[in-house]
Amino acid sequence: MRLLAIDPSLRGTGYAILETDGRKSTALEYGVIVNLPKLPQSGCLVAIHEKITDLIHRHQPVECAIEGVIYVQSLRTAITLGAARGASVLAVAQHGIPIYEYAPRKIKQAVVGRGAADKQQVAFMIRALLGLTETPSPDAADALAIGLTHIQTQAGLKIRKQVAETL
């Protein structure tokens, strides 16, 4: 299975393409869509949409995992994050790819073992779990973590289904 994972943000959207055979997961590509501060919000949204669309065309993922809506204290921040998330979701939805959402605490729990882990702990564990030669940037590491969370969750669902069918 090939998966697109997204950690949305207006100025630094993390992305990852992961592949799994059910036992081993491999990072095929990961990085950050960086939008400069002088670029207006509308330009950032176009750039996010275009890059996600390009990733879909090049890698042909069959599923997408994205960080769910997070709690923020600022209404302005919430609106900005929602817009970036919307640009990503639109690009994926236009290609008919199923989208799965994961809460930030669940992602940290799945990768680090505790829901309150910091970004450095997540990046360190991602490097170890995927056997990367370098520690990814925090936004890219978050996208990789979202992808691994999805892979673990789907594997668990398959096992539960198999057990239920045998009962």
Secondary structure, 3 states (H helix, E strand, C coil): CEEEEEECCCCEEEEEEEEECCCCEEEEEEEEEECCCCCCHHHHHHHHHHHHHHHHHHHCCCEEEEECCCCCCCHHHHHHHHHHHHHHHHHHHCCCCCEEEECHHHHHHHHCCCCCCCHHHHHHHHHHHHCCCCCCCHHHHHHHHHHHHHHHHHHHHHHHHHHHHHC
